[in-house]
């Protein structure tokens, strides 16, 4: 039983955490998916719900390609 509890605890530590923020009007503002405090992906949205930008942080710094969109979708 102790081994199963420890395995479950270990899996929980490795699980990704998702944090969502919202504008005052209730529409989605951002989604952060954390693997840990320094490594996560980000999706930001305009108030109209369209995607604004996507990217990632590795070791607390912007990493790789970040894609930014105009509010018209381009």
C-alpha angles and dihedrals in degrees: 000000000000090000091054091050092050091048091051091049091050092051091049091054091053095046118109118247122217124205123188127192127195139206118242089260090060098252119133114269105175143356120204119188110194128198085177138334094284100037122061147123125241134207117183124191137200117240089257089063098252119131114265103181144339132202148126141249122215119187088353095302132103107266136190126343120352116194120206124192133200115236089253089063099257 
